[in-house]
C-alpha cells in the first residue's frame, strides 16, 4: 500500500506564498512520480503540476506556470510545491497522487489520468 501525506496549507493574502509538502512511503521517492492536483467546491479536479519519476522533469498547468515550482528531496522522500504570487482563484484543496503503473510526461495526460493513490488533501485559502 502506498501512503501519501500532504501538509503546508493555510490562509494567505493575495500575492503571498506557501510551500506544500507531499511525503511518500513505504518506498523511497525515486520509486514514485508525484502529481499535484486541486479541487474547489463544485469544481472538477484540476491538474497543477507533476514531477517525473524517471528523470525528475517537471510539468505545469498553464494557469500556474511561472508562479509554482515543483521539486523533490529524495533523502526525505518528499515532493514540494512552492506557490508564489498566489491569487484568490488558487483557493482549493490540494492533493498529491501517484500510480505505480504510470509516469508523467510532457504530453499532458497526467492531468486527467485516473491515479491509484491519493493523499488526504491540504486546504489552501487565498483571501484578504
Backbone as CSV, one residue per row, in Angstrom:
resi,resn,N_x,N_y,N_z,CA_x,CA_y,CA_z,C_x,C_y,C_z
1,UNK,0.840,-1.183,0.000,0.000,0.000,0.000,0.884,1.244,0.000
2,UNK,0.560,2.199,-0.863,1.282,3.454,-0.943,0.553,4.489,-0.086
3,UNK,1.308,5.213,0.730,0.750,6.259,1.574,1.343,7.603,1.193
4,UNK,0.476,8.588,1.021,0.871,9.950,0.701,0.251,10.889,1.722
5,UNK,1.037,11.816,2.249,0.569,12.752,3.263,0.962,14.161,2.856
6,UNK,-0.038,15.023,2.646,0.197,16.421,2.305,0.222,17.277,3.569
7,UNK,0.952,18.375,3.501,0.979,19.352,4.574,1.393,20.700,4.002
8,UNK,1.233,21.752,4.792,1.702,23.073,4.414,0.638,24.056,3.983
9,UNK,-0.613,23.625,3.889,-1.673,24.536,3.506,-1.983,25.537,4.600
10,UNK,-2.797,26.534,4.253,-3.171,27.552,5.213,-3.833,28.732,4.539
11,UNK,-3.965,29.812,5.287,-4.561,31.058,4.817,-3.454,32.047,4.481
12,UNK,-3.535,32.639,3.295,-2.521,33.584,2.846,-3.199,34.701,2.061
13,UNK,-2.624,35.902,2.112,-3.150,37.028,1.351,-2.776,36.927,-0.120
14,UNK,-3.571,37.533,-1.008,-3.168,37.572,-2.417,-1.761,38.135,-2.582
15,UNK,-0.999,37.501,-3.457,0.388,37.865,-3.652,1.364,37.152,-2.746
16,UNK,0.858,36.432,-1.760,1.703,35.716,-0.831,2.168,34.374,-1.359
17,UNK,2.862,33.632,-0.490,3.468,32.358,-0.872,3.187,31.283,0.168
18,UNK,3.139,30.044,-0.295,3.073,28.864,0.544,3.913,27.772,-0.091
19,UNK,4.405,26.855,0.734,5.079,25.670,0.234,4.377,24.435,0.768
20,UNK,3.843,23.627,-0.143,3.194,22.382,0.216,4.194,21.232,0.153
21,UNK,3.968,20.225,0.994,4.807,19.040,1.026,3.964,17.799,0.809
22,UNK,4.540,16.810,0.157,3.915,15.510,-0.041,4.937,14.448,0.316
23,UNK,4.710,13.750,1.416,5.613,12.698,1.877,5.089,11.346,1.427
24,UNK,5.960,10.541,0.840,5.592,9.251,0.270,6.237,8.108,1.046
25,UNK,5.524,7.004,1.163,6.027,5.794,1.801,5.250,4.600,1.276
26,UNK,5.729,3.355,1.451,6.956,2.953,2.140,8.202,2.936,1.264
27,UNK,8.038,3.035,-0.061,9.196,3.017,-0.943,9.892,4.375,-0.934
28,UNK,11.153,4.370,-1.329,11.873,5.631,-1.452,11.303,6.435,-2.609
29,UNK,11.551,7.734,-2.594,10.886,8.638,-3.519,11.210,8.342,-4.976
30,UNK,12.388,7.817,-5.247,12.743,7.546,-6.643,11.891,6.454,-7.266
31,UNK,11.072,5.777,-6.476,10.146,4.777,-6.982,8.862,5.415,-7.519
32,UNK,8.541,6.626,-7.078,7.261,7.270,-7.378,7.435,8.505,-8.247
33,UNK,6.516,8.703,-9.159,6.269,10.050,-9.660,5.172,10.658,-8.785
34,UNK,5.102,11.963,-8.713,4.098,12.643,-7.903,3.409,13.715,-8.742
35,UNK,2.082,13.690,-8.725,1.292,14.749,-9.321,0.583,15.550,-8.255
36,UNK,0.528,16.868,-8.450,-0.245,17.759,-7.578,-1.531,18.150,-8.293
37,UNK,-2.648,18.078,-7.568,-3.964,18.409,-8.091,-4.681,19.305,-7.097
38,UNK,-5.713,19.999,-7.562,-6.517,20.815,-6.663,-7.979,20.728,-7.063
39,UNK,-8.847,20.944,-6.073,-10.271,20.905,-6.315,-10.976,21.892,-5.395
40,UNK,-11.708,22.812,-5.983,-12.536,23.747,-5.247,-13.960,23.201,-5.176
41,UNK,-14.748,23.605,-4.163,-16.126,23.122,-4.057,-16.918,23.377,-5.333
42,UNK,-17.593,22.347,-5.812,-18.395,22.460,-7.017,-17.622,22.445,-8.310
43,UNK,-16.301,22.305,-8.255,-15.460,22.307,-9.441,-14.836,20.939,-9.651
44,UNK,-14.463,20.666,-10.871,-13.782,19.415,-11.168,-12.333,19.485,-10.700
45,UNK,-11.743,18.326,-10.499,-10.337,18.264,-10.142,-9.475,18.798,-11.280
46,UNK,-8.454,19.562,-10.926,-7.571,20.187,-11.895,-6.136,19.769,-11.632
47,UNK,-5.454,19.322,-12.663,-4.033,19.030,-12.544,-3.235,20.313,-12.418
48,UNK,-2.306,20.354,-11.476,-1.499,21.538,-11.207,-0.067,21.351,-11.689
49,UNK,0.564,20.248,-11.282,1.956,20.010,-11.612,2.282,18.542,-11.415
50,UNK,3.333,18.084,-12.068,3.786,16.703,-11.928,5.293,16.661,-12.078
51,UNK,5.943,15.808,-11.288,7.382,15.596,-11.403,7.624,14.137,-11.770
52,UNK,8.378,13.926,-12.830,8.573,12.606,-13.404,9.495,11.753,-12.544
53,UNK,9.132,10.481,-12.388,9.966,9.561,-11.629,11.296,9.316,-12.318
54,UNK,11.264,9.122,-13.618,12.427,8.676,-14.356,13.585,9.664,-14.286
55,UNK,13.335,10.922,-14.599,14.423,11.891,-14.687,14.155,13.191,-13.933
56,UNK,13.040,13.284,-13.210,12.743,14.470,-12.432,12.220,15.649,-13.224
57,UNK,11.880,15.469,-14.496,11.317,16.558,-15.279,10.015,17.050,-14.657
58,UNK,9.766,18.343,-14.774,8.601,18.973,-14.163,7.645,19.490,-15.223
59,UNK,6.353,19.383,-14.947,5.313,19.823,-15.866,4.268,20.605,-15.085
60,UNK,3.662,21.622,-15.739,2.764,22.534,-15.059,1.540,22.841,-15.902
61,UNK,0.429,23.083,-15.216,-0.732,23.646,-15.876,-0.439,25.087,-16.283
62,UNK,-1.040,25.528,-17.388,-0.813,26.890,-17.855,-1.198,27.929,-16.802
63,UNK,-2.202,27.626,-15.996,-2.698,28.583,-15.022,-1.704,28.882,-13.898
64,UNK,-0.728,28.002,-13.686,0.233,28.194,-12.599,1.663,28.342,-13.098
65,UNK,1.897,28.176,-14.377,3.249,28.241,-14.921,3.854,29.616,-14.655
66,UNK,5.077,29.619,-14.160,5.745,30.854,-13.802,5.526,31.295,-12.376
67,UNK,4.551,30.717,-11.685,4.263,31.044,-10.293,4.549,29.892,-9.343
68,UNK,4.322,28.657,-9.787,4.510,27.472,-8.947,5.747,26.713,-9.414
69,UNK,6.428,26.062,-8.467,7.588,25.245,-8.770,7.504,23.934,-8.000
70,UNK,7.622,22.814,-8.704,7.635,21.504,-8.066,9.080,21.031,-7.951
71,UNK,9.407,20.381,-6.840,10.745,19.859,-6.618,10.659,18.644,-5.713
72,UNK,11.758,17.921,-5.594,11.771,16.745,-4.729,13.068,16.659,-3.952
73,UNK,12.966,16.082,-2.757,14.110,15.810,-1.903,14.091,14.307,-1.647
74,UNK,14.895,13.569,-2.382,14.870,12.113,-2.274,15.296,11.626,-0.886
75,UNK,16.188,12.355,-0.233,16.638,11.953,1.095,15.505,11.990,2.109
76,UNK,14.525,12.861,1.910,13.382,12.985,2.812,12.121,12.330,2.264
77,UNK,12.206,11.708,1.103,11.045,11.088,0.455,9.884,12.073,0.347
78,UNK,10.191,13.294,-0.033,9.205,14.366,-0.033,9.273,15.163,-1.329
79,UNK,8.095,15.486,-1.870,7.951,16.381,-3.004,7.327,17.677,-2.511
80,UNK,7.817,18.799,-3.019,7.344,20.113,-2.608,6.668,20.822,-3.773
81,UNK,5.721,21.674,-3.434,5.120,22.585,-4.396,5.233,23.991,-3.824
82,UNK,6.174,24.763,-4.354,6.346,26.154,-3.951,5.376,27.007,-4.748
83,UNK,4.507,27.730,-4.059,3.466,28.528,-4.686,3.714,29.995,-4.365
84,UNK,4.003,30.780,-5.382,4.251,32.210,-5.243,3.178,33.004,-5.979
85,UNK,3.093,34.288,-5.663,2.134,35.190,-6.315,0.732,34.604,-6.314
86,UNK,0.299,34.127,-5.164,-0.981,33.435,-5.070,-2.154,34.374,-5.344
87,UNK,-3.173,33.822,-5.984,-4.382,34.538,-6.362,-5.586,33.903,-5.682
88,UNK,-6.677,34.652,-5.493,-7.880,34.054,-4.907,-8.360,32.817,-5.654
89,UNK,-8.191,32.774,-6.964,-8.624,31.618,-7.728,-7.766,30.376,-7.501
90,UNK,-6.661,30.509,-6.765,-5.876,29.348,-6.363,-6.472,28.637,-5.152
91,UNK,-7.493,29.206,-4.531,-8.113,28.611,-3.358,-8.718,27.255,-3.706
92,UNK,-8.327,26.217,-2.975,-8.784,24.856,-3.237,-8.173,23.921,-2.206
93,UNK,-8.654,22.680,-2.195,-7.958,21.610,-1.505,-6.939,21.036,-2.478
94,UNK,-5.696,20.940,-2.042,-4.621,20.433,-2.868,-4.281,19.007,-2.463
95,UNK,-4.189,18.130,-3.454,-3.907,16.719,-3.252,-2.660,16.320,-4.026
96,UNK,-1.917,15.371,-3.488,-0.896,14.716,-4.282,-1.344,13.290,-4.581
97,UNK,-0.931,12.799,-5.733,-1.303,11.464,-6.176,-0.154,10.768,-6.886
98,UNK,-0.248,9.442,-6.961,0.747,8.662,-7.684,0.110,7.380,-8.201
99,UNK,0.799,6.730,-9.113,0.327,5.485,-9.704,1.552,4.677,-10.105
100,UNK,1.752,3.489,-9.494,2.944,2.700,-9.833,3.039,2.311,-11.296
101,UNK,1.919,2.266,-11.994,1.911,1.862,-13.386,2.004,2.994,-14.383
102,UNK,2.360,4.198,-13.938,2.367,5.357,-14.806,3.473,6.321,-14.400
103,UNK,3.965,7.073,-15.353,4.910,8.155,-15.100,4.514,9.323,-15.986
104,UNK,4.492,10.527,-15.417,4.033,11.677,-16.176,5.053,12.096,-17.220
105,UNK,4.573,12.822,-18.221,5.411,13.283,-19.311,4.808,14.558,-19.883
106,UNK,5.475,15.108,-20.882,5.058,16.379,-21.453,3.825,16.325,-22.331
107,UNK,3.235,15.162,-22.543,2.029,15.076,-23.352,0.789,15.591,-22.628
108,UNK,0.894,15.884,-21.344,-0.207,16.440,-20.581,-1.221,15.440,-20.072
109,UNK,-1.065,14.168,-20.376,-2.054,13.178,-19.967,-2.132,13.033,-18.458
110,UNK,-1.068,13.297,-17.737,-1.059,13.140,-16.282,-2.192,13.927,-15.613
111,UNK,-2.593,15.039,-16.212,-3.610,15.880,-15.599,-4.984,15.220,-15.557
112,UNK,-5.222,14.228,-16.390,-6.501,13.538,-16.427,-6.385,12.047,-16.131
113,UNK,-5.210,11.570,-15.809,-5.018,10.162,-15.503,-5.747,9.782,-14.215
114,UNK,-6.315,8.591,-14.189,-7.024,8.089,-13.015,-6.006,7.493,-12.046
115,UNK,-5.526,8.306,-11.126,-4.472,7.889,-10.215,-4.968,6.849,-9.215
116,UNK,-4.091,5.944,-8.852,-4.452,4.855,-7.954,-4.395,5.265,-6.490
117,UNK,-3.467,6.145,-6.131,-3.263,6.514,-4.727,-3.321,8.018,-4.569
118,UNK,-3.958,8.461,-3.476,-4.123,9.873,-3.159,-3.839,10.131,-1.691
119,UNK,-3.348,11.329,-1.404,-3.274,11.796,-0.035,-4.606,12.348,0.429
120,UNK,-4.630,12.835,1.677,-5.881,13.309,2.268,-6.233,14.737,1.872
121,UNK,-5.290,15.476,1.340,-5.511,16.843,0.927,-5.139,17.857,1.993
122,UNK,-4.783,19.063,1.542,-4.499,20.174,2.438,-5.141,21.431,1.865
123,UNK,-5.809,22.198,2.719,-6.581,23.357,2.286,-5.678,24.564,2.081
124,UNK,-5.822,25.214,0.931,-5.157,26.478,0.638,-6.237,27.528,0.410
125,UNK,-6.198,28.604,1.184,-7.157,29.689,1.055,-6.410,30.991,0.825
126,UNK,-6.717,31.668,-0.279,-6.084,32.936,-0.635,-7.152,34.018,-0.543
127,UNK,-7.028,34.885,0.442,-8.060,35.879,0.703,-7.491,37.032,1.500
128,UNK,-8.064,38.226,1.299,-7.717,39.384,2.102,-8.449,39.387,3.436
